[in-house]
């Protein structure tokens, strides 16, 4: 049995903005208002090592 990997998107105050499975990010990212930055978020997720925190600058004014 495989347990899926999850990602948390948090703001500078560590408030949870989105929580989703790595293999299905679209719905949660869209719901959080970052649909225009979906490809950037997916690219970062693919590149970071498992279990690591990684800062990413997202434009919240779109």
PQR file of N, CA, C, O and H, with PARSE charges and radii, in Angstrom:
ATOM      1  N   UNK A   1       0.834  -1.173   0.000 -0.4000 1.5000
ATOM      2  CA  UNK A   1       0.000   0.000   0.000 -0.0000 2.0000
ATOM      3  C   UNK A   1       0.883   1.243   0.000  0.5500 1.7000
ATOM      4  O   UNK A   1       1.776   1.380   0.837 -0.5500 1.4000
ATOM      5  N   UNK A   2       0.632   2.141  -0.936 -0.4000 1.5000
ATOM      6  CA  UNK A   2       1.369   3.390  -1.017 -0.0000 2.0000
ATOM      7  C   UNK A   2       0.580   4.514  -0.383  0.5500 1.7000
ATOM      8  O   UNK A   2      -0.624   4.648  -0.598 -0.5500 1.4000
ATOM      9  H   UNK A   2      -0.093   2.030  -1.616  0.4000 1.0000
ATOM     10  N   UNK A   3       1.274   5.319   0.398 -0.4000 1.5000
ATOM     11  CA  UNK A   3       0.665   6.505   0.983 -0.0000 2.0000
ATOM     12  C   UNK A   3       1.064   7.677   0.093  0.5500 1.7000
ATOM     13  O   UNK A   3       2.255   7.897  -0.127 -0.5500 1.4000
ATOM     14  H   UNK A   3       2.252   5.211   0.572  0.4000 1.0000
ATOM     15  N   UNK A   4       0.092   8.438  -0.427 -0.4000 1.5000
ATOM     16  CA  UNK A   4       0.430   9.525  -1.345 -0.0000 2.0000
ATOM     17  C   UNK A   4       1.130  10.691  -0.642  0.5500 1.7000
ATOM     18  O   UNK A   4       0.933  10.933   0.549 -0.5500 1.4000
ATOM     19  H   UNK A   4      -0.875   8.259  -0.248  0.4000 1.0000
ATOM     20  N   UNK A   5       1.948  11.402  -1.412 -0.4000 1.5000
ATOM     21  CA  UNK A   5       2.626  12.590  -0.910 -0.0000 2.0000
ATOM     22  C   UNK A   5       1.672  13.782  -0.995  0.5500 1.7000
ATOM     23  O   UNK A   5       0.886  13.900  -1.935 -0.5500 1.4000
ATOM     24  H   UNK A   5       2.108  11.205  -2.379  0.4000 1.0000
ATOM     25  N   UNK A   6       1.754  14.646  -0.012 -0.4000 1.5000
ATOM     26  CA  UNK A   6       0.929  15.855   0.031 -0.0000 2.0000
ATOM     27  C   UNK A   6       1.818  17.083   0.105  0.5500 1.7000
ATOM     28  O   UNK A   6       2.957  17.020   0.568 -0.5500 1.4000
ATOM     29  H   UNK A   6       2.392  14.551   0.752  0.4000 1.0000
ATOM     30  N   UNK A   7       1.274  18.203  -0.363 -0.4000 1.5000
ATOM     31  CA  UNK A   7       1.964  19.493  -0.338 -0.0000 2.0000
ATOM     32  C   UNK A   7       1.087  20.475   0.421  0.5500 1.7000
ATOM     33  O   UNK A   7      -0.139  20.442   0.316 -0.5500 1.4000
ATOM     34  H   UNK A   7       0.349  18.254  -0.739  0.4000 1.0000
ATOM     35  N   UNK A   8       1.723  21.338   1.176 -0.4000 1.5000
ATOM     36  CA  UNK A   8       1.030  22.430   1.838 -0.0000 2.0000
ATOM     37  C   UNK A   8       1.570  23.741   1.281  0.5500 1.7000
ATOM     38  O   UNK A   8       2.783  23.940   1.226 -0.5500 1.4000
ATOM     39  H   UNK A   8       2.719  21.365   1.261  0.4000 1.0000
ATOM     40  N   UNK A   9       0.679  24.633   0.868 -0.4000 1.5000
ATOM     41  CA  UNK A   9       1.070  25.995   0.508 -0.0000 2.0000
ATOM     42  C   UNK A   9       0.693  26.873   1.689  0.5500 1.7000
ATOM     43  O   UNK A   9      -0.455  26.872   2.134 -0.5500 1.4000
ATOM     44  H   UNK A   9      -0.307  24.471   0.913  0.4000 1.0000
ATOM     45  N   UNK A  10       1.672  27.629   2.197 -0.4000 1.5000
ATOM     46  CA  UNK A  10       1.447  28.492   3.356 -0.0000 2.0000
ATOM     47  C   UNK A  10       1.971  29.888   3.061  0.5500 1.7000
ATOM     48  O   UNK A  10       2.877  30.061   2.245 -0.5500 1.4000
ATOM     49  H   UNK A  10       2.605  27.630   1.836  0.4000 1.0000
ATOM     50  N   UNK A  11       1.398  30.880   3.728 -0.4000 1.5000
ATOM     51  CA  UNK A  11       1.866  32.246   3.546 -0.0000 2.0000
ATOM     52  C   UNK A  11       3.021  32.527   4.508  0.5500 1.7000
ATOM     53  O   UNK A  11       3.490  31.622   5.199 -0.5500 1.4000
ATOM     54  H   UNK A  11       0.663  30.740   4.391  0.4000 1.0000
ATOM     55  N   UNK A  12       3.478  33.780   4.552 -0.4000 1.5000
ATOM     56  CA  UNK A  12       4.627  34.158   5.379 -0.0000 2.0000
ATOM     57  C   UNK A  12       4.376  33.924   6.868  0.5500 1.7000
ATOM     58  O   UNK A  12       5.327  33.753   7.632 -0.5500 1.4000
ATOM     59  H   UNK A  12       3.097  34.515   3.991  0.4000 1.0000
ATOM     60  N   UNK A  13       3.119  33.914   7.287 -0.4000 1.5000
ATOM     61  CA  UNK A  13       2.761  33.645   8.681 -0.0000 2.0000
ATOM     62  C   UNK A  13       2.455  32.173   8.933  0.5500 1.7000
ATOM     63  O   UNK A  13       1.983  31.805  10.008 -0.5500 1.4000
ATOM     64  H   UNK A  13       2.347  34.053   6.666  0.4000 1.0000
ATOM     65  N   UNK A  14       2.723  31.347   7.949 -0.4000 1.5000
ATOM     66  CA  UNK A  14       2.485  29.905   7.979 -0.0000 2.0000
ATOM     67  C   UNK A  14       1.006  29.546   8.072  0.5500 1.7000
ATOM     68  O   UNK A  14       0.656  28.469   8.555 -0.5500 1.4000
ATOM     69  H   UNK A  14       3.106  31.647   7.075  0.4000 1.0000
ATOM     70  N   UNK A  15       0.142  30.441   7.613 -0.4000 1.5000
ATOM     71  CA  UNK A  15      -1.280  30.135   7.504 -0.0000 2.0000
ATOM     72  C   UNK A  15      -1.466  29.222   6.300  0.5500 1.7000
ATOM     73  O   UNK A  15      -0.951  29.506   5.219 -0.5500 1.4000
ATOM     74  H   UNK A  15       0.426  31.316   7.220  0.4000 1.0000
ATOM     75  N   UNK A  16      -2.183  28.152   6.478 -0.4000 1.5000
ATOM     76  CA  UNK A  16      -2.404  27.191   5.407 -0.0000 2.0000
ATOM     77  C   UNK A  16      -3.290  27.791   4.324  0.5500 1.7000
ATOM     78  O   UNK A  16      -4.406  28.229   4.603 -0.5500 1.4000
ATOM     79  H   UNK A  16      -2.602  27.922   7.356  0.4000 1.0000
ATOM     80  N   UNK A  17      -2.790  27.811   3.079 -0.4000 1.5000
ATOM     81  CA  UNK A  17      -3.534  28.333   1.935 -0.0000 2.0000
ATOM     82  C   UNK A  17      -4.121  27.214   1.087  0.5500 1.7000
ATOM     83  O   UNK A  17      -5.217  27.344   0.542 -0.5500 1.4000
ATOM     84  H   UNK A  17      -1.883  27.455   2.853  0.4000 1.0000
ATOM     85  N   UNK A  18      -3.383  26.113   0.981 -0.4000 1.5000
ATOM     86  CA  UNK A  18      -3.835  24.980   0.177 -0.0000 2.0000
ATOM     87  C   UNK A  18      -3.106  23.724   0.654  0.5500 1.7000
ATOM     88  O   UNK A  18      -1.967  23.783   1.116 -0.5500 1.4000
ATOM     89  H   UNK A  18      -2.492  26.007   1.423  0.4000 1.0000
ATOM     90  N   UNK A  19      -3.787  22.597   0.530 -0.4000 1.5000
ATOM     91  CA  UNK A  19      -3.257  21.300   0.922 -0.0000 2.0000
ATOM     92  C   UNK A  19      -3.743  20.307  -0.123  0.5500 1.7000
ATOM     93  O   UNK A  19      -4.948  20.176  -0.341 -0.5500 1.4000
ATOM     94  H   UNK A  19      -4.713  22.549   0.154  0.4000 1.0000
ATOM     95  N   UNK A  20      -2.816  19.607  -0.772 -0.4000 1.5000
ATOM     96  CA  UNK A  20      -3.224  18.747  -1.879 -0.0000 2.0000
ATOM     97  C   UNK A  20      -2.232  17.631  -2.118  0.5500 1.7000
ATOM     98  O   UNK A  20      -1.073  17.701  -1.709 -0.5500 1.4000
ATOM     99  H   UNK A  20      -1.838  19.714  -0.595  0.4000 1.0000
ATOM    100  N   UNK A  21      -2.718  16.587  -2.799 -0.4000 1.5000
ATOM    101  CA  UNK A  21      -1.844  15.494  -3.214 -0.0000 2.0000
ATOM    102  C   UNK A  21      -0.956  15.969  -4.358  0.5500 1.7000
ATOM    103  O   UNK A  21      -1.381  16.755  -5.204 -0.5500 1.4000
ATOM    104  H   UNK A  21      -3.659  16.530  -3.131  0.4000 1.0000
ATOM    105  N   UNK A  22       0.267  15.487  -4.372 -0.4000 1.5000
ATOM    106  CA  UNK A  22       1.227  15.875  -5.405 -0.0000 2.0000
ATOM    107  C   UNK A  22       0.717  15.513  -6.797  0.5500 1.7000
ATOM    108  O   UNK A  22       0.957  16.245  -7.757 -0.5500 1.4000
ATOM    109  H   UNK A  22       0.612  14.848  -3.684  0.4000 1.0000
ATOM    110  N   UNK A  23       0.015  14.390  -6.910 -0.4000 1.5000
ATOM    111  CA  UNK A  23      -0.438  13.953  -8.224 -0.0000 2.0000
ATOM    112  C   UNK A  23      -1.756  14.596  -8.658  0.5500 1.7000
ATOM    113  O   UNK A  23      -2.213  14.351  -9.774 -0.5500 1.4000
ATOM    114  H   UNK A  23      -0.181  13.795  -6.130  0.4000 1.0000
ATOM    115  N   UNK A  24      -2.383  15.421  -7.793 -0.4000 1.5000
ATOM    116  CA  UNK A  24      -3.650  16.091  -8.139 -0.0000 2.0000
ATOM    117  C   UNK A  24      -3.701  17.512  -7.556  0.5500 1.7000
ATOM    118  O   UNK A  24      -4.530  17.781  -6.686 -0.5500 1.4000
ATOM    119  H   UNK A  24      -2.012  15.620  -6.886  0.4000 1.0000
ATOM    120  N   UNK A  25      -2.852  18.409  -8.008 -0.4000 1.5000
ATOM    121  CA  UNK A  25      -2.809  19.740  -7.400 -0.0000 2.0000
ATOM    122  C   UNK A  25      -3.820  20.744  -7.946  0.5500 1.7000
ATOM    123  O   UNK A  25      -4.105  21.738  -7.277 -0.5500 1.4000
ATOM    124  H   UNK A  25      -2.179  18.190  -8.714  0.4000 1.0000
ATOM    125  N   UNK A  26      -4.363  20.521  -9.121 -0.4000 1.5000
ATOM    126  CA  UNK A  26      -5.124  21.543  -9.837 -0.0000 2.0000
ATOM    127  C   UNK A  26      -6.301  22.119  -9.048  0.5500 1.7000
ATOM    128  O   UNK A  26      -6.429  23.337  -8.929 -0.5500 1.4000
ATOM    129  H   UNK A  26      -4.132  19.714  -9.664  0.4000 1.0000
ATOM    130  N   UNK A  27      -7.146  21.263  -8.518 -0.4000 1.5000
ATOM    131  CA  UNK A  27      -8.365  21.730  -7.850 -0.0000 2.0000
ATOM    132  C   UNK A  27      -8.034  22.610  -6.640  0.5500 1.7000
ATOM    133  O   UNK A  27      -8.621  23.681  -6.480 -0.5500 1.4000
ATOM    134  H   UNK A  27      -7.041  20.273  -8.616  0.4000 1.0000
ATOM    135  N   UNK A  28      -7.109  22.175  -5.795 -0.4000 1.5000
ATOM    136  CA  UNK A  28      -6.755  22.937  -4.594 -0.0000 2.0000
ATOM    137  C   UNK A  28      -6.060  24.245  -4.942  0.5500 1.7000
ATOM    138  O   UNK A  28      -6.302  25.267  -4.299 -0.5500 1.4000
ATOM    139  H   UNK A  28      -6.633  21.306  -5.925  0.4000 1.0000
ATOM    140  N   UNK A  29      -5.201  24.221  -5.951 -0.4000 1.5000
ATOM    141  CA  UNK A  29      -4.506  25.441  -6.355 -0.0000 2.0000
ATOM    142  C   UNK A  29      -5.498  26.440  -6.934  0.5500 1.7000
ATOM    143  O   UNK A  29      -5.413  27.632  -6.639 -0.5500 1.4000
ATOM    144  H   UNK A  29      -5.005  23.392  -6.474  0.4000 1.0000
ATOM    145  N   UNK A  30      -6.419  25.985  -7.738 -0.4000 1.5000
ATOM    146  CA  UNK A  30      -7.453  26.867  -8.290 -0.0000 2.0000
ATOM    147  C   UNK A  30      -8.321  27.448  -7.177  0.5500 1.7000
ATOM    148  O   UNK A  30      -8.624  28.641  -7.182 -0.5500 1.4000
ATOM    149  H   UNK A  30      -6.488  25.016  -7.977  0.4000 1.0000
ATOM    150  N   UNK A  31      -8.717  26.615  -6.233 -0.4000 1.5000
ATOM    151  CA  UNK A  31      -9.562  27.063  -5.126 -0.0000 2.0000
ATOM    152  C   UNK A  31      -8.850  28.114  -4.273  0.5500 1.7000
ATOM    153  O   UNK A  31      -9.495  29.015  -3.737 -0.5500 1.4000
ATOM    154  H   UNK A  31      -8.471  25.646  -6.229  0.4000 1.0000
ATOM    155  N   UNK A  32      -7.530  28.006  -4.143 -0.4000 1.5000
ATOM    156  CA  UNK A  32      -6.743  28.970  -3.362 -0.0000 2.0000
ATOM    157  C   UNK A  32      -6.492  30.258  -4.135  0.5500 1.7000
ATOM    158  O   UNK A  32      -5.983  31.227  -3.571 -0.5500 1.4000
ATOM    159  H   UNK A  32      -7.006  27.274  -4.578  0.4000 1.0000
ATOM    160  N   UNK A  33      -6.845  30.282  -5.430 -0.4000 1.5000
ATOM    161  CA  UNK A  33      -6.690  31.494  -6.223 -0.0000 2.0000
ATOM    162  C   UNK A  33      -5.368  31.618  -6.962  0.5500 1.7000
ATOM    163  O   UNK A  33      -5.004  32.710  -7.398 -0.5500 1.4000
ATOM    164  H   UNK A  33      -7.258  29.495  -5.889  0.4000 1.0000
ATOM    165  N   UNK A  34      -4.652  30.523  -7.107 -0.4000 1.5000
ATOM    166  CA  UNK A  34      -3.355  30.558  -7.778 -0.0000 2.0000
ATOM    167  C   UNK A  34      -3.373  29.850  -9.132  0.5500 1.7000
ATOM    168  O   UNK A  34      -2.334  29.373  -9.589 -0.5500 1.4000
ATOM    169  H   UNK A  34      -4.948  29.636  -6.753  0.4000 1.0000
ATOM    170  N   UNK A  35      -4.540  29.776  -9.780 -0.4000 1.5000
ATOM    171  CA  UNK A  35      -4.650  29.039 -11.040 -0.0000 2.0000
ATOM    172  C   UNK A  35      -3.710  29.569 -12.119  0.5500 1.7000
ATOM    173  O   UNK A  35      -3.232  28.795 -12.949 -0.5500 1.4000
ATOM    174  H   UNK A  35      -5.383  30.164  -9.409  0.4000 1.0000
ATOM    175  N   UNK A  36      -3.439  30.867 -12.123 -0.4000 1.5000
ATOM    176  CA  UNK A  36      -2.551  31.429 -13.142 -0.0000 2.0000
ATOM    177  C   UNK A  36      -1.094  31.034 -12.908  0.5500 1.7000
ATOM    178  O   UNK A  36      -0.253  31.213 -13.789 -0.5500 1.4000
ATOM    179  H   UNK A  36      -3.828  31.495 -11.449  0.4000 1.0000
ATOM    180  N   UNK A  37      -0.792  30.498 -11.727 -0.4000 1.5000
ATOM    181  CA  UNK A  37       0.573  30.112 -11.390 -0.0000 2.0000
ATOM    182  C   UNK A  37       0.726  28.605 -11.211  0.5500 1.7000
ATOM    183  O   UNK A  37       1.697  28.131 -10.622 -0.5500 1.4000
ATOM    184  H   UNK A  37      -1.474  30.352 -11.011  0.4000 1.0000
ATOM    185  N   UNK A  38      -0.245  27.864 -11.728 -0.4000 1.5000
ATOM    186  CA  UNK A  38      -0.266  26.413 -11.586 -0.0000 2.0000
ATOM    187  C   UNK A  38       1.016  25.764 -12.095  0.5500 1.7000
ATOM    188  O   UNK A  38       1.596  24.923 -11.408 -0.5500 1.4000
ATOM    189  H   UNK A  38      -1.034  28.249 -12.207  0.4000 1.0000
ATOM    190  N   UNK A  39       1.457  26.138 -13.270 -0.4000 1.5000
ATOM    191  CA  UNK A  39       2.652  25.505 -13.856 -0.0000 2.0000
ATOM    192  C   UNK A  39       3.899  25.781 -13.015  0.5500 1.7000
ATOM    193  O   UNK A  39       4.730  24.891 -12.836 -0.5500 1.4000
ATOM    194  H   UNK A  39       0.986  26.821 -13.828  0.4000 1.0000
ATOM    195  N   UNK A  40       4.038  26.995 -12.503 -0.4000 1.5000
ATOM    196  CA  UNK A  40       5.176  27.323 -11.639 -0.0000 2.0000
ATOM    197  C   UNK A  40       5.149  26.463 -10.377  0.5500 1.7000
ATOM    198  O   UNK A  40       6.175  25.907  -9.983 -0.5500 1.4000
ATOM    199  H   UNK A  40       3.364  27.718 -12.649  0.4000 1.0000
ATOM    200  N   UNK A  41       3.997  26.352  -9.750 -0.4000 1.5000
ATOM    201  CA  UNK A  41       3.873  25.557  -8.528 -0.0000 2.0000
ATOM    202  C   UNK A  41       4.200  24.090  -8.808  0.5500 1.7000
ATOM    203  O   UNK A  41       4.929  23.461  -8.041 -0.5500 1.4000
ATOM    204  H   UNK A  41       3.164  26.803 -10.069  0.4000 1.0000
ATOM    205  N   UNK A  42       3.673  23.552  -9.886 -0.4000 1.5000
ATOM    206  CA  UNK A  42       3.950  22.156 -10.234 -0.0000 2.0000
ATOM    207  C   UNK A  42       5.439  21.940 -10.505  0.5500 1.7000
ATOM    208  O   UNK A  42       5.994  20.908 -10.127 -0.5500 1.4000
ATOM    209  H   UNK A  42       3.081  24.063 -10.509  0.4000 1.0000
ATOM    210  N   UNK A  43       6.080  22.895 -11.146 -0.4000 1.5000
ATOM    211  CA  UNK A  43       7.519  22.787 -11.437 -0.0000 2.0000
ATOM    212  C   UNK A  43       8.327  22.745 -10.144  0.5500 1.7000
ATOM    213  O   UNK A  43       9.225  21.916  -9.999 -0.5500 1.4000
ATOM    214  H   UNK A  43       5.630  23.734 -11.453  0.4000 1.0000
ATOM    215  N   UNK A  44       8.014  23.632  -9.210 -0.4000 1.5000
ATOM    216  CA  UNK A  44       8.718  23.655  -7.927 -0.0000 2.0000
ATOM    217  C   UNK A  44       8.504  22.350  -7.176  0.5500 1.7000
ATOM    218  O   UNK A  44       9.447  21.797  -6.611 -0.5500 1.4000
ATOM    219  H   UNK A  44       7.284  24.306  -9.328  0.4000 1.0000
ATOM    220  N   UNK A  45       7.277  21.857  -7.164 -0.4000 1.5000
ATOM    221  CA  UNK A  45       6.975  20.591  -6.477 -0.0000 2.0000
ATOM    222  C   UNK A  45       7.806  19.456  -7.056  0.5500 1.7000
ATOM    223  O   UNK A  45       8.300  18.610  -6.310 -0.5500 1.4000
ATOM    224  H   UNK A  45       6.511  22.306  -7.623  0.4000 1.0000
ATOM    225  N   UNK A  46       7.968  19.424  -8.368 -0.4000 1.5000
ATOM    226  CA  UNK A  46       8.735  18.362  -9.015 -0.0000 2.0000
ATOM    227  C   UNK A  46      10.220  18.433  -8.682  0.5500 1.7000
ATOM    228  O   UNK A  46      10.917  17.419  -8.729 -0.5500 1.4000
ATOM    229  H   UNK A  46       7.567  20.111  -8.974  0.4000 1.0000
ATOM    230  N   UNK A  47      10.711  19.634  -8.342 -0.4000 1.5000
ATOM    231  CA  UNK A  47      12.153  19.828  -8.144 -0.0000 2.0000
ATOM    232  C   UNK A  47      12.616  19.736  -6.692  0.5500 1.7000
ATOM    233  O   UNK A  47      13.791  19.461  -6.449 -0.5500 1.4000
ATOM    234  H   UNK A  47      10.145  20.458  -8.303  0.4000 1.0000
ATOM    235  N   UNK A  48      11.734  19.958  -5.723 -0.4000 1.5000
ATOM    236  CA  UNK A  48      12.197  19.977  -4.334 -0.0000 2.0000
ATOM    237  C   UNK A  48      12.253  18.559  -3.762  0.5500 1.7000
ATOM    238  O   UNK A  48      11.451  17.700  -4.127 -0.5500 1.4000
ATOM    239  H   UNK A  48      10.779  20.182  -5.920  0.4000 1.0000
ATOM    240  N   UNK A  49      13.216  18.328  -2.857 -0.4000 1.5000
ATOM    241  CA  UNK A  49      13.318  17.012  -2.229 -0.0000 2.0000
ATOM    242  C   UNK A  49      12.150  16.759  -1.277  0.5500 1.7000
ATOM    243  O   UNK A  49      11.578  17.696  -0.720 -0.5500 1.4000
ATOM    244  H   UNK A  49      13.868  19.027  -2.561  0.4000 1.0000
ATOM    245  N   UNK A  50      11.811  15.513  -1.098 -0.4000 1.5000
ATOM    246  CA  UNK A  50      10.725  15.124  -0.200 -0.0000 2.0000
ATOM    247  C   UNK A  50      11.020  15.602   1.217  0.5500 1.7000
ATOM    248  O   UNK A  50      12.140  15.468   1.711 -0.5500 1.4000
ATOM    249  H   UNK A  50      12.275  14.751  -1.550  0.4000 1.0000
ATOM    250  N   UNK A  51      10.001  16.160   1.862 -0.4000 1.5000
ATOM    251  CA  UNK A  51      10.109  16.537   3.263 -0.0000 2.0000
ATOM    252  C   UNK A  51      10.777  17.866   3.541  0.5500 1.7000
ATOM    253  O   UNK A  51      11.012  18.202   4.702 -0.5500 1.4000
ATOM    254  H   UNK A  51       9.091  16.269   1.462  0.4000 1.0000
ATOM    255  N   UNK A  52      11.089  18.624   2.517 -0.4000 1.5000
ATOM    256  CA  UNK A  52      11.782  19.892   2.693 -0.0000 2.0000
ATOM    257  C   UNK A  52      10.846  21.074   2.517  0.5500 1.7000
ATOM    258  O   UNK A  52       9.915  21.032   1.714 -0.5500 1.4000
ATOM    259  H   UNK A  52      10.899  18.351   1.574  0.4000 1.0000
ATOM    260  N   UNK A  53      11.104  22.128   3.278 -0.4000 1.5000
ATOM    261  CA  UNK A  53      10.404  23.395   3.095 -0.0000 2.0000
ATOM    262  C   UNK A  53      11.092  24.153   1.976  0.5500 1.7000
ATOM    263  O   UNK A  53      12.318  24.125   1.862 -0.5500 1.4000
ATOM    264  H   UNK A  53      11.861  22.162   3.930  0.4000 1.0000
ATOM    265  N   UNK A  54      10.319  24.819   1.163 -0.4000 1.5000
ATOM    266  CA  UNK A  54      10.900  25.584   0.063 -0.0000 2.0000
ATOM    267  C   UNK A  54      10.069  26.842  -0.162  0.5500 1.7000
ATOM    268  O   UNK A  54       8.869  26.760  -0.426 -0.5500 1.4000
ATOM    269  H   UNK A  54       9.323  24.842   1.256  0.4000 1.0000
ATOM    270  N   UNK A  55      10.711  28.014  -0.056 -0.4000 1.5000
ATOM    271  CA  UNK A  55       9.949  29.253  -0.298 -0.0000 2.0000
ATOM    272  C   UNK A  55       9.672  29.431  -1.793  0.5500 1.7000
ATOM    273  O   UNK A  55      10.504  29.093  -2.635 -0.5500 1.4000
ATOM    274  H   UNK A  55      11.685  28.081   0.158  0.4000 1.0000
ATOM    275  N   UNK A  56       8.509  29.958  -2.102 -0.4000 1.5000
ATOM    276  CA  UNK A  56       8.156  30.266  -3.479 -0.0000 2.0000
ATOM    277  C   UNK A  56       7.352  31.563  -3.453  0.5500 1.7000
ATOM    278  O   UNK A  56       6.417  31.708  -2.666 -0.5500 1.4000
ATOM    279  H   UNK A  56       7.833  30.233  -1.418  0.4000 1.0000
ATOM    280  N   UNK A  57       7.721  32.493  -4.310 -0.4000 1.5000
ATOM    281  CA  UNK A  57       7.030  33.770  -4.389 -0.0000 2.0000
ATOM    282  C   UNK A  57       5.854  33.648  -5.348  0.5500 1.7000
ATOM    283  O   UNK A  57       6.043  33.404  -6.540 -0.5500 1.4000
ATOM    284  H   UNK A  57       8.481  32.375  -4.949  0.4000 1.0000
ATOM    285  N   UNK A  58       4.653  33.815  -4.835 -0.4000 1.5000
ATOM    286  CA  UNK A  58       3.448  33.770  -5.657 -0.0000 2.0000
ATOM    287  C   UNK A  58       2.786  35.132  -5.637  0.5500 1.7000
ATOM    288  O   UNK A  58       2.710  35.785  -4.596 -0.5500 1.4000
ATOM    289  H   UNK A  58       4.499  34.013  -3.867  0.4000 1.0000
ATOM    290  N   UNK A  59       2.317  35.549  -6.776 -0.4000 1.5000
ATOM    291  CA  UNK A  59       1.627  36.823  -6.879 -0.0000 2.0000
ATOM    292  C   UNK A  59       0.184  36.634  -6.424  0.5500 1.7000
ATOM    293  O   UNK A  59      -0.592  35.932  -7.072 -0.5500 1.4000
ATOM    294  H   UNK A  59       2.379  35.019  -7.622  0.4000 1.0000
ATOM    295  N   UNK A  60      -0.165  37.256  -5.320 -0.4000 1.5000
ATOM    296  CA  UNK A  60      -1.508  37.100  -4.775 -0.0000 2.0000
ATOM    297  C   UNK A  60      -2.442  38.203  -5.257  0.5500 1.7000
ATOM    298  O   UNK A  60      -3.593  38.272  -4.826 -0.5500 1.4000
ATOM    299  H   UNK A  60       0.465  37.827  -4.793  0.4000 1.0000
ATOM    300  N   UNK A  61      -1.955  39.069  -6.150 -0.4000 1.5000
ATOM    301  CA  UNK A  61      -2.769  40.175  -6.650 -0.0000 2.0000
ATOM    302  C   UNK A  61      -3.458  39.862  -7.966  0.5500 1.7000
ATOM    303  O   UNK A  61      -4.040  40.761  -8.573 -0.5500 1.4000
ATOM    304  H   UNK A  61      -1.019  39.013  -6.500  0.4000 1.0000
ATOM    305  N   UNK A  62      -3.413  38.638  -8.421 -0.4000 1.5000
ATOM    306  CA  UNK A  62      -4.022  38.301  -9.709 -0.0000 2.0000
ATOM    307  C   UNK A  62      -5.452  37.879  -9.542  0.5500 1.7000
ATOM    308  O   UNK A  62      -6.119  37.559 -10.526 -0.5500 1.4000
ATOM    309  H   UNK A  62      -2.940  37.908  -7.928  0.4000 1.0000
TER
END
